[in-house]
C-alpha cells in the first residue's frame, strides 16, 4: 500500500517545497561556525577597528588571521577568546592534495 499523498496546496507549502527542491528561495544557511556560537548582542562587539578607542569600555582588540584580515573589537572574555580561536583556525594552511 502506498502512503496516501496529502496534496500541497497552500502558498506556504509550495514555498517550502520550492526552497527545499531548488535551494533558490529563502535565506541561505549560515556558515557552520556561526550556528554553533550564539551571536553576541553587546553593542560594538565584533566591529572593525578603525581608530584606537574601543567602542565600549574594556573591549579588546583581536587581530585577524595571518592572511591580512582586519582587527576587530570584542568583549574582553568570551568573545575575544572565540575570535582568537577563529583566527587561529583560519591561520591553519589549507590541506593539500585532497582527502588524505
Ligand atoms: Zn561580545
Backbone and ligand atoms as CSV (ligand in chain L), in Angstrom:
chain,resi,resn,atom,element,x,y,z
A,1,UNK,N,N,0.835,-1.210,0.000
A,1,UNK,CA,C,0.000,0.000,0.000
A,1,UNK,C,C,0.869,1.259,0.000
A,2,UNK,N,N,0.760,2.082,-1.017
A,2,UNK,CA,C,1.488,3.365,-0.964
A,2,UNK,C,C,0.868,4.271,0.077
A,3,UNK,N,N,1.714,5.091,0.621
A,3,UNK,CA,C,1.195,6.030,1.597
A,3,UNK,C,C,0.311,7.052,0.903
A,4,UNK,N,N,-0.752,7.441,1.568
A,4,UNK,CA,C,-1.616,8.454,0.939
A,4,UNK,C,C,-0.872,9.771,0.783
A,5,UNK,N,N,-1.089,10.385,-0.321
A,5,UNK,CA,C,-0.428,11.671,-0.563
A,5,UNK,C,C,-1.339,12.805,-0.157
A,6,UNK,N,N,-0.804,13.649,0.652
A,6,UNK,CA,C,-1.572,14.829,1.057
A,6,UNK,C,C,-1.229,15.941,0.071
A,7,UNK,N,N,-2.212,16.458,-0.590
A,7,UNK,CA,C,-1.910,17.498,-1.583
A,7,UNK,C,C,-1.304,18.746,-0.952
A,8,UNK,N,N,-0.298,19.276,-1.637
A,8,UNK,CA,C,0.331,20.508,-1.142
A,8,UNK,C,C,-0.304,21.676,-1.869
A,9,UNK,N,N,-1.164,22.331,-1.150
A,9,UNK,CA,C,-1.969,23.350,-1.821
A,9,UNK,C,C,-1.702,24.766,-1.339
A,10,UNK,N,N,-1.316,24.893,-0.089
A,10,UNK,CA,C,-1.184,26.258,0.430
A,10,UNK,C,C,0.059,26.944,-0.118
A,11,UNK,N,N,0.039,28.233,-0.088
A,11,UNK,CA,C,1.175,29.010,-0.597
A,11,UNK,C,C,2.436,28.714,0.209
A,12,UNK,N,N,2.264,28.548,1.515
A,12,UNK,CA,C,3.418,28.287,2.372
A,12,UNK,C,C,4.037,26.933,2.036
A,13,UNK,N,N,3.197,25.940,1.782
A,13,UNK,CA,C,3.700,24.622,1.420
A,13,UNK,C,C,4.465,24.665,0.104
A,14,UNK,N,N,3.927,25.380,-0.848
A,14,UNK,CA,C,4.601,25.487,-2.140
A,14,UNK,C,C,5.941,26.200,-1.998
A,15,UNK,N,N,5.944,27.238,-1.180
A,15,UNK,CA,C,7.186,27.985,-0.978
A,15,UNK,C,C,8.230,27.106,-0.306
A,16,UNK,N,N,7.783,26.331,0.661
A,16,UNK,CA,C,8.710,25.445,1.367
A,16,UNK,C,C,9.277,24.404,0.413
A,17,UNK,N,N,8.415,23.849,-0.413
A,17,UNK,CA,C,8.838,22.823,-1.360
A,17,UNK,C,C,9.837,23.412,-2.359
A,18,UNK,N,N,9.565,24.589,-2.806
A,18,UNK,CA,C,10.452,25.244,-3.755
A,18,UNK,C,C,11.822,25.488,-3.122
A,19,UNK,N,N,11.796,25.944,-1.889
A,19,UNK,CA,C,13.055,26.238,-1.197
A,19,UNK,C,C,13.874,24.960,-1.022
A,20,UNK,N,N,13.191,23.874,-0.695
A,20,UNK,CA,C,13.893,22.628,-0.458
A,20,UNK,C,C,14.421,22.058,-1.776
A,21,UNK,N,N,13.586,22.039,-2.782
A,21,UNK,CA,C,13.963,21.373,-4.024
A,21,UNK,C,C,15.015,22.123,-4.814
A,22,UNK,N,N,14.929,23.412,-4.820
A,22,UNK,CA,C,15.806,24.158,-5.702
A,22,UNK,C,C,16.828,24.998,-4.952
A,23,UNK,N,N,16.572,25.239,-3.701
A,23,UNK,CA,C,17.527,25.999,-2.906
A,23,UNK,C,C,17.708,27.419,-3.401
A,24,UNK,N,N,16.758,27.907,-4.131
A,24,UNK,CA,C,16.915,29.225,-4.722
A,24,UNK,C,C,16.100,30.294,-4.017
A,25,UNK,N,N,15.251,29.867,-3.116
A,25,UNK,CA,C,14.447,30.844,-2.404
A,25,UNK,C,C,14.779,30.783,-0.920
A,26,UNK,N,N,14.412,31.787,-0.203
A,26,UNK,CA,C,14.653,31.822,1.223
A,26,UNK,C,C,16.081,32.175,1.550
A,27,UNK,N,N,16.378,32.225,2.833
A,27,UNK,CA,C,17.720,32.600,3.265
A,27,UNK,C,C,18.642,31.392,3.207
A,28,UNK,N,N,19.872,31.647,2.859
A,28,UNK,CA,C,20.828,30.556,2.828
A,28,UNK,C,C,21.283,30.225,4.240
A,29,UNK,N,N,21.801,29.038,4.392
A,29,UNK,CA,C,22.244,28.582,5.690
A,29,UNK,C,C,23.476,29.383,6.111
A,30,UNK,N,N,23.559,29.755,7.390
A,30,UNK,CA,C,24.761,30.463,7.842
A,30,UNK,C,C,25.950,29.510,7.868
A,31,UNK,N,N,27.163,30.062,7.860
A,31,UNK,CA,C,28.332,29.195,7.946
A,31,UNK,C,C,28.293,28.341,9.198
A,32,UNK,N,N,28.956,27.196,9.152
A,32,UNK,CA,C,28.872,26.238,10.250
A,32,UNK,C,C,29.278,26.864,11.580
A,33,UNK,N,N,30.319,27.656,11.566
A,33,UNK,CA,C,30.792,28.248,12.814
A,33,UNK,C,C,29.733,29.154,13.432
A,34,UNK,N,N,29.020,29.867,12.591
A,34,UNK,CA,C,28.069,30.843,13.093
A,34,UNK,C,C,26.906,30.177,13.812
A,35,UNK,N,N,26.559,28.973,13.396
A,35,UNK,CA,C,25.402,28.338,14.004
A,35,UNK,C,C,25.749,27.716,15.357
A,36,UNK,N,N,27.030,27.478,15.586
A,36,UNK,CA,C,27.425,26.841,16.840
A,36,UNK,C,C,27.489,27.855,17.968
A,37,UNK,N,N,27.972,29.036,17.658
A,37,UNK,CA,C,28.181,30.042,18.688
A,37,UNK,C,C,27.086,31.093,18.604
A,38,UNK,N,N,26.340,31.288,19.676
A,38,UNK,CA,C,25.291,32.312,19.639
A,38,UNK,C,C,25.893,33.692,19.378
A,39,UNK,N,N,25.141,34.474,18.637
A,39,UNK,CA,C,25.627,35.806,18.303
A,39,UNK,C,C,25.622,36.677,19.546
A,40,UNK,N,N,26.706,37.405,19.733
A,40,UNK,CA,C,26.800,38.323,20.868
A,40,UNK,C,C,25.976,39.563,20.559
A,41,UNK,N,N,25.259,40.031,21.550
A,41,UNK,CA,C,24.388,41.187,21.333
A,41,UNK,C,C,24.951,42.455,21.952
A,42,UNK,N,N,26.141,42.359,22.509
A,42,UNK,CA,C,26.744,43.547,23.121
A,42,UNK,C,C,27.054,44.581,22.048
A,43,UNK,N,N,26.674,45.812,22.336
A,43,UNK,CA,C,26.876,46.885,21.369
A,43,UNK,C,C,28.366,47.091,21.101
A,44,UNK,N,N,28.739,47.074,19.833
A,44,UNK,CA,C,30.125,47.345,19.484
A,44,UNK,C,C,30.984,46.105,19.388
A,45,UNK,N,N,30.498,44.986,19.903
A,45,UNK,CA,C,31.282,43.760,19.853
A,45,UNK,C,C,31.357,43.271,18.410
A,46,UNK,N,N,32.567,42.986,17.952
A,46,UNK,CA,C,32.744,42.471,16.605
A,46,UNK,C,C,32.864,43.543,15.545
A,47,UNK,N,N,32.950,44.797,15.962
A,47,UNK,CA,C,33.088,45.860,14.977
A,47,UNK,C,C,34.552,46.009,14.573
A,48,UNK,N,N,34.786,46.367,13.323
A,48,UNK,CA,C,36.158,46.519,12.857
A,48,UNK,C,C,36.876,47.649,13.586
A,49,UNK,N,N,38.178,47.470,13.788
A,49,UNK,CA,C,38.976,48.503,14.431
A,49,UNK,C,C,39.244,49.610,13.420
A,50,UNK,N,N,38.784,50.811,13.745
A,50,UNK,CA,C,39.017,51.936,12.843
A,50,UNK,C,C,39.954,52.956,13.458
A,51,UNK,N,N,39.872,53.147,14.764
A,51,UNK,CA,C,40.757,54.085,15.437
A,51,UNK,C,C,41.515,53.379,16.533
A,52,UNK,N,N,41.746,54.091,17.613
A,52,UNK,CA,C,42.466,53.482,18.721
A,52,UNK,C,C,41.553,53.246,19.918
A,53,UNK,N,N,40.364,53.848,19.883
A,53,UNK,CA,C,39.464,53.719,21.033
A,53,UNK,C,C,38.478,52.583,20.802
A,54,UNK,N,N,38.303,51.730,21.810
A,54,UNK,CA,C,37.287,50.665,21.699
A,54,UNK,C,C,35.882,51.263,21.737
A,55,UNK,N,N,34.922,50.606,21.104
A,55,UNK,CA,C,33.546,51.116,21.102
A,55,UNK,C,C,32.904,51.055,22.482
A,56,UNK,N,N,33.412,50.231,23.354
A,56,UNK,CA,C,32.910,50.160,24.724
A,56,UNK,C,C,34.076,49.917,25.663
A,57,UNK,N,N,33.891,50.326,26.913
A,57,UNK,CA,C,34.968,50.227,27.885
A,57,UNK,C,C,35.420,48.780,28.069
A,58,UNK,N,N,36.734,48.595,28.032
A,58,UNK,CA,C,37.291,47.286,28.335
A,58,UNK,C,C,37.351,46.322,27.158
A,59,UNK,N,N,36.809,46.720,26.024
A,59,UNK,CA,C,36.855,45.805,24.886
A,59,UNK,C,C,38.285,45.618,24.404
A,60,UNK,N,N,38.560,44.444,23.925
A,60,UNK,CA,C,39.917,44.140,23.499
A,60,UNK,C,C,39.966,43.998,21.982
A,61,UNK,N,N,41.113,44.358,21.461
A,61,UNK,CA,C,41.343,44.315,20.021
A,61,UNK,C,C,41.910,42.946,19.666
A,62,UNK,N,N,41.261,42.269,18.736
A,62,UNK,CA,C,41.745,40.958,18.306
A,62,UNK,C,C,42.104,41.052,16.834
A,63,UNK,N,N,43.351,40.783,16.551
A,63,UNK,CA,C,43.786,40.844,15.159
A,63,UNK,C,C,43.319,39.603,14.420
A,64,UNK,N,N,43.114,39.770,13.134
A,64,UNK,CA,C,42.633,38.666,12.319
A,64,UNK,C,C,43.718,37.650,12.050
A,65,UNK,N,N,43.385,36.699,11.202
A,65,UNK,CA,C,44.354,35.668,10.870
A,65,UNK,C,C,45.474,36.259,10.018
A,66,UNK,N,N,46.478,35.454,9.767
A,66,UNK,CA,C,47.696,35.944,9.123
A,66,UNK,C,C,47.464,36.418,7.688
A,67,UNK,N,N,46.339,36.061,7.110
A,67,UNK,CA,C,46.127,36.432,5.707
A,67,UNK,C,C,45.667,37.876,5.540
A,68,UNK,N,N,45.811,38.668,6.573
A,68,UNK,CA,C,45.540,40.090,6.442
A,68,UNK,C,C,44.132,40.504,6.795
A,69,UNK,N,N,43.407,39.651,7.509
A,69,UNK,CA,C,42.060,40.023,7.938
A,69,UNK,C,C,42.132,41.193,8.907
A,70,UNK,N,N,41.111,42.016,8.903
A,70,UNK,CA,C,41.098,43.209,9.739
A,70,UNK,C,C,40.949,42.837,11.209
A,71,UNK,N,N,41.440,43.718,12.071
A,71,UNK,CA,C,41.266,43.534,13.505
A,71,UNK,C,C,39.875,44.012,13.910
A,72,UNK,N,N,39.354,43.418,14.967
A,72,UNK,CA,C,38.021,43.780,15.452
A,72,UNK,C,C,38.055,43.924,16.960
A,73,UNK,N,N,37.078,44.679,17.478
A,73,UNK,CA,C,36.905,44.816,18.929
A,73,UNK,C,C,35.958,43.739,19.421
A,74,UNK,N,N,36.273,43.192,20.603
A,74,UNK,CA,C,35.408,42.170,21.174
A,74,UNK,C,C,35.297,42.362,22.676
A,75,UNK,N,N,34.256,41.760,23.248
A,75,UNK,CA,C,34.139,41.719,24.702
A,75,UNK,C,C,35.394,41.054,25.260
A,76,UNK,N,N,35.839,41.496,26.444
A,76,UNK,CA,C,37.140,41.042,26.934
A,76,UNK,C,C,37.229,39.545,27.218
A,77,UNK,N,N,36.144,38.888,27.500
A,77,UNK,CA,C,36.291,37.480,27.897
A,77,UNK,C,C,35.878,36.531,26.786
A,78,UNK,N,N,34.632,36.172,26.779
A,78,UNK,CA,C,34.153,35.124,25.893
A,78,UNK,C,C,34.392,35.436,24.412
A,79,UNK,N,N,33.974,36.634,23.992
A,79,UNK,CA,C,34.026,36.951,22.569
A,79,UNK,C,C,35.458,37.054,22.062
A,80,UNK,N,N,36.337,37.625,22.884
A,80,UNK,CA,C,37.730,37.735,22.478
A,80,UNK,C,C,38.337,36.350,22.319
A,81,UNK,N,N,37.998,35.455,23.229
A,81,UNK,CA,C,38.534,34.097,23.151
A,81,UNK,C,C,38.046,33.405,21.889
A,82,UNK,N,N,36.763,33.587,21.587
A,82,UNK,CA,C,36.202,32.965,20.383
A,82,UNK,C,C,36.869,33.530,19.139
A,83,UNK,N,N,37.056,34.846,19.133
A,83,UNK,CA,C,37.645,35.493,17.968
A,83,UNK,C,C,39.084,35.028,17.748
A,84,UNK,N,N,39.806,34.895,18.847
A,84,UNK,CA,C,41.198,34.421,18.721
A,84,UNK,C,C,41.219,32.994,18.195
A,85,UNK,N,N,40.295,32.182,18.697
A,85,UNK,CA,C,40.242,30.789,18.243
A,85,UNK,C,C,39.924,30.729,16.747
A,86,UNK,N,N,38.992,31.587,16.321
A,86,UNK,CA,C,38.653,31.609,14.899
A,86,UNK,C,C,39.846,32.014,14.051
A,87,UNK,N,N,40.562,33.034,14.519
A,87,UNK,CA,C,41.735,33.494,13.779
A,87,UNK,C,C,42.766,32.382,13.705
A,88,UNK,N,N,42.920,31.651,14.808
A,88,UNK,CA,C,43.867,30.542,14.813
A,88,UNK,C,C,43.454,29.478,13.814
A,89,UNK,N,N,42.164,29.178,13.775
A,89,UNK,CA,C,41.687,28.152,12.849
A,89,UNK,C,C,41.915,28.581,11.402
A,90,UNK,N,N,41.669,29.850,11.138
A,90,UNK,CA,C,41.850,30.332,9.769
A,90,UNK,C,C,43.325,30.349,9.383
A,91,UNK,N,N,44.184,30.456,10.389
A,91,UNK,CA,C,45.612,30.534,10.098
A,91,UNK,C,C,46.193,29.180,9.713
A,92,UNK,N,N,45.436,28.117,9.981
A,92,UNK,CA,C,45.917,26.785,9.599
A,92,UNK,C,C,45.886,26.682,8.079
A,93,UNK,N,N,46.997,26.333,7.461
A,93,UNK,CA,C,47.012,26.257,5.997
A,93,UNK,C,C,46.050,25.189,5.487
A,94,UNK,N,N,45.432,25.472,4.369
A,94,UNK,CA,C,44.514,24.508,3.767
A,94,UNK,C,C,45.277,23.247,3.375
A,95,UNK,N,N,44.594,22.126,3.546
A,95,UNK,CA,C,45.243,20.850,3.204
A,95,UNK,C,C,45.514,20.745,1.713
A,96,UNK,N,N,46.616,20.160,1.414
A,96,UNK,CA,C,46.983,19.972,0.008
A,96,UNK,C,C,46.640,18.539,-0.396
A,97,UNK,N,N,46.194,18.374,-1.608
A,97,UNK,CA,C,46.075,17.030,-2.176
A,97,UNK,C,C,44.869,16.244,-1.728
A,98,UNK,N,N,43.791,16.910,-1.383
A,98,UNK,CA,C,42.530,16.214,-1.164
A,98,UNK,C,C,42.411,15.558,0.192
A,99,UNK,N,N,41.835,14.383,0.249
A,99,UNK,CA,C,41.332,13.802,1.484
A,99,UNK,C,C,42.348,13.027,2.320
A,100,UNK,N,N,43.555,13.000,1.956
A,100,UNK,CA,C,44.488,12.189,2.726
A,100,UNK,C,C,44.901,12.809,4.037
L,1,ZN,ZN,ZN,30.749,40.147,22.591
